[in-house]
Amino acid sequence: MDWLIDVLLVATIVGTGVAAGVFTAFSAFVTQGLDRLPAADAARAMREINVTAVRPPFMLVLFGTALLTVAVGALALTGTLGGAAWWAIGAAAVYLVGAIGVTGAANVPRNNHLAAPPAADAPALAAAWQEFRPGWQAWNHVRALTSAAACVGFVLALVWR
């Protein structure tokens, strides 16, 4: 059983690390690259990114990792992780609130708002981009940082185990 717990922790570390990497990529260069386009074109490009993001590869990383964090958190609550329990519980809470919660409460509503203007209405798209970009980016920074923090927390749980 110990090896299975270790495998579960390693999978959770990988998942939170990959999520942190994806969010960091957007914060570090994707949105800045889009900003180099005219605003209406940036909005169109981001809309296409948002369509392709809702596919199994990214959904598995984001929500599969959430399931792993719940499983590790549940094991921690049962005492199975011993002294590492608080690291695992904290890391799970940070990921679930900071990555999953923020995605649903902050980023997805902004994505939906950006998707609302007709594709041919360049002025409306440009205005939507100007409204979308600052808040979306700020909340994406939160997702990147909390995913990375959760990854560190799960590493510490594995080490302390």
C-alpha positions as CSV (number, residue, x, y, z in Angstrom):
1,M,0.0,0.0,0.0
2,D,2.9,2.4,0.7
3,W,4.1,2.3,-2.9
4,L,0.6,3.1,-4.1
5,I,0.5,6.2,-1.9
6,D,3.9,7.2,-3.2
7,V,2.7,6.8,-6.8
8,L,-0.4,8.8,-6.0
9,L,1.7,11.6,-4.5
10,V,4.1,11.6,-7.5
11,A,1.1,11.7,-10.0
12,T,-0.3,14.7,-8.0
13,I,3.1,16.4,-8.0
14,V,3.3,16.0,-11.8
15,G,-0.3,17.2,-12.3
16,T,0.1,20.3,-10.2
17,G,3.5,21.0,-11.8
18,V,2.1,20.7,-15.4
19,A,-0.9,22.9,-14.5
20,A,1.5,25.5,-13.0
21,G,3.5,25.3,-16.2
22,V,0.5,25.8,-18.5
23,F,-0.7,28.8,-16.5
24,T,2.8,30.2,-16.2
25,A,3.2,30.0,-20.0
26,F,0.1,32.1,-20.4
27,S,1.2,34.6,-17.8
28,A,4.8,34.8,-19.2
29,F,4.4,35.0,-22.9
30,V,1.1,33.9,-24.5
31,T,-1.0,36.9,-23.5
32,Q,1.9,39.2,-24.1
33,G,2.2,37.7,-27.6
34,L,-1.6,38.3,-28.2
35,D,-1.1,41.9,-27.0
36,R,1.2,42.4,-30.0
37,L,-1.8,41.9,-32.3
38,P,-4.6,44.4,-33.0
39,A,-7.1,44.1,-30.1
40,A,-9.8,42.5,-32.3
41,D,-7.3,39.9,-33.6
42,A,-6.1,39.2,-30.1
43,A,-9.7,38.6,-29.0
44,R,-10.3,36.3,-32.0
45,A,-7.1,34.3,-31.2
46,M,-7.9,34.0,-27.5
47,R,-11.4,32.8,-28.4
48,E,-9.8,30.1,-30.5
49,I,-7.4,29.2,-27.7
50,N,-10.4,28.9,-25.3
51,V,-12.2,26.6,-27.7
52,T,-9.2,24.3,-28.0
53,A,-8.4,24.4,-24.3
54,V,-11.7,22.6,-23.5
55,R,-10.4,19.3,-24.8
56,P,-9.2,16.1,-23.0
57,P,-5.5,17.0,-22.8
58,F,-5.9,20.2,-20.8
59,M,-9.1,19.0,-19.0
60,L,-7.3,15.9,-17.8
61,V,-4.5,18.0,-16.4
62,L,-6.7,20.5,-14.7
63,F,-9.5,18.3,-13.4
64,G,-7.7,14.9,-13.3
65,T,-5.2,16.6,-11.0
66,A,-8.1,18.0,-8.9
67,L,-9.4,14.4,-8.4
68,L,-5.9,13.3,-7.4
69,T,-5.7,16.2,-4.9
70,V,-9.0,15.1,-3.4
71,A,-7.8,11.5,-3.1
72,V,-4.5,12.6,-1.5
73,G,-6.4,14.9,0.8
74,A,-8.8,12.2,1.8
75,L,-5.9,9.8,2.6
76,A,-4.3,12.6,4.7
77,L,-7.5,13.0,6.6
78,T,-7.6,9.3,7.4
79,G,-4.1,9.5,8.9
80,T,-2.5,7.4,6.2
81,L,0.1,10.0,5.4
82,G,1.3,10.4,9.0
83,G,3.3,13.6,9.6
84,A,2.9,14.6,5.9
85,A,-0.8,15.0,6.3
86,W,-0.9,18.7,6.8
87,W,1.3,19.4,3.8
88,A,-1.0,17.3,1.6
89,I,-4.2,18.8,3.0
90,G,-2.8,22.3,2.6
91,A,-1.6,21.6,-0.9
92,A,-4.9,20.1,-1.9
93,A,-6.8,23.1,-0.6
94,V,-4.5,25.5,-2.3
95,Y,-4.9,23.8,-5.7
96,L,-8.7,23.3,-5.4
97,V,-9.3,26.9,-4.4
98,G,-6.5,28.6,-6.4
99,A,-6.6,26.6,-9.7
100,I,-10.1,25.1,-9.9
101,G,-12.0,27.7,-7.9
102,V,-10.4,30.6,-9.7
103,T,-10.8,29.0,-13.1
104,G,-14.6,28.6,-12.5
105,A,-15.2,31.9,-10.7
106,A,-12.9,34.3,-12.5
107,N,-11.4,33.0,-15.8
108,V,-14.3,31.1,-17.4
109,P,-16.8,34.0,-16.9
110,R,-14.3,36.3,-18.6
111,N,-13.8,33.7,-21.4
112,N,-17.5,33.6,-21.9
113,H,-17.8,37.4,-22.0
114,L,-15.0,37.5,-24.6
115,A,-16.9,34.9,-26.7
116,A,-20.1,37.0,-26.8
117,P,-19.4,39.6,-29.5
118,P,-19.9,38.5,-33.1
119,A,-16.7,37.5,-34.8
120,A,-17.2,40.1,-37.6
121,D,-17.7,43.0,-35.2
122,A,-14.1,44.2,-34.8
123,P,-14.9,47.2,-32.6
124,A,-16.9,45.1,-30.2
125,L,-14.1,42.4,-30.1
126,A,-11.5,45.1,-29.5
127,A,-13.5,46.5,-26.6
128,A,-14.1,43.0,-25.2
129,W,-10.3,42.3,-25.3
130,Q,-9.5,45.5,-23.5
131,E,-12.0,44.6,-20.8
132,F,-11.0,40.9,-20.7
133,R,-7.2,41.1,-20.6
134,P,-6.2,42.7,-17.3
135,G,-8.6,40.8,-15.1
136,W,-8.0,37.5,-16.8
137,Q,-4.3,37.9,-16.6
138,A,-4.3,38.8,-12.9
139,W,-6.4,35.7,-12.1
140,N,-4.2,33.6,-14.3
141,H,-1.2,34.7,-12.2
142,V,-3.1,33.4,-9.2
143,R,-3.7,30.0,-10.9
144,A,0.0,29.8,-11.8
145,L,1.2,30.6,-8.3
146,T,-1.2,28.4,-6.4
147,S,-0.6,25.5,-8.7
148,A,3.2,25.9,-8.2
149,A,2.6,26.2,-4.4
150,A,0.5,23.1,-4.4
151,C,3.2,21.2,-6.3
152,V,5.7,22.2,-3.6
153,G,3.3,21.2,-0.9
154,F,2.9,17.8,-2.4
155,V,6.7,17.4,-2.8
156,L,7.1,18.2,0.9
157,A,4.3,15.7,1.7
158,L,6.2,13.0,-0.2
159,V,9.5,13.9,1.4
160,W,8.0,14.0,5.0
161,R,6.3,10.7,4.4
